[in-house]
Amino acid sequence: MKIDHIGIWVEDIDKMRQFYLTYFNTTSGEKYFNPQKKFTSHFITFNESGCRIELMHRPEIADNLSKRGFKMGIAHLTISVGSKETVNSLTERFRKDGYVIEGEPRTSGDGYYESVVLDPEGNYIEILA
């Protein structure tokens, strides 16, 4: 068994799609729209693993006002980039492009080399070696 995809409700589906296409080795399927439900989605595929994220939007889905990553539900998404050097360079690229670096590159207590960036909508993305 394997995880096929994870769905994430987003406010700006095009901005979030561009985030994953810009910073990670991904491709995107065509935008899907169901007019009856006013539901829009994009599947983002990580090219090396085939794992996918489904970015989803419906106008009536509202944001919970608590800080993302610190409420019940999924706390973060971790993307393995292969090396410490890639973690460091990608973290600096995010910083240069104006993203919030929530956790500087470090070796965590459980032995992982990682950093944490907030995506355009404040979701916690761990960048892992």
N, C-alpha and C positions, 0 to 999 in steps of 0.2 A: 504494500500500500504506500501511497505517497500523497502529499497535499497537492491538489491540482491548482487551486487558486484561492486567494483571499480577497474578499470584497471590502472596499472602503467607501463609505459615503463621503462625498466631497461637495464643496460649495461651487468651485470653479473647475469643471471637468477638463477644460482645455488647458488651463494653467498647470494643473496637476499632471496631465498627460505629458506636457512639454518638459516638466521637471524630470520625470523618469526617463524620457527619451534623451535629454541633454546630458545627464550625469551618469547614467548606467548603460550597460550594453543591452539595450532593449529595443523591441519593435512594438508597434501598435496596430491592432486590427482596426477595421472601419468602425466609425461611431454607430451605435445601435440606438434607435429611438422607438419607444412604444407610445404613440399619441394618446391611447386610452388611459394609461397610467401616468403619463407625463414623465416617463422613466428614460433616462439616457445613460449609456455606459460605453466604456472603452476597455478592452482587454489589453494589458501591457504584458509582453512576454520577455522574460530574461533569456537571451539567446543561447547562453551556454548550458543552462539547466532545463529550460522549458517551463520553469515555474512561472505562474502568472499572477497578476494583480488585476482585479476588476474594479475600475474606478466607476462609481455609480452616483447619479444625481436624480433627485426628485424635489420639486419646489417645496413640498410640505415637510421635508426632513429638516428639522432645526438642530442647531448646535446646542449641546449641553454646555452651560456656562462654566463648568468646572474646567480646570487645566487638563488639556489632553495628556494622556499617558498616566494620569493620576486619578482615574475613576474606574469603576468596574468595566471590564471589557478588555480589548486588546491594548496593551501598554506601549508596545513598540514593534517596529518591523526591523529585522536585521538583514543586511545585505553583505554577503561575503565578497570581498574584492581581491583576495588572494595574497596580499603581502602588506607588511608594515609600511613600506614605501608608498604603496597605493593609498593606504589609509591616510597617511600624512599629506600626500599631494592632493587627494580629493578633498580633505578637510580644508586645506588652504584655498582650493578653488571655490568651495562653498563660501568661505569667509570673504574672499575677494569679490564674489558675486552678491554679497550682502545678506547671506543667510545666517541665522542665529546658530552659533556653535554652542550647544548645550553641554557638551562634554568634550574636553580636549583629548587628543590622542594619548592613550595610556594603556598599561597592562592592568586589567581588572583583577579583583581579588580571586576570581575563578580562573585566571590565567589567559584570558583573551586579550588581544591587542585590538583596541577599538576607539572610536570617537562617536559622538552623537551630534546630529544636525537636526534642526526642525525644518520640515518641508514647508512649502508655501502656506499651508493651512495649520501649521503648528503641531503636526504629528511627529513623534520621536522616531528617527531613522538611525539605527546603529550601523556604523560602517565598520566591518570586522575583517581582520587579516586572516 
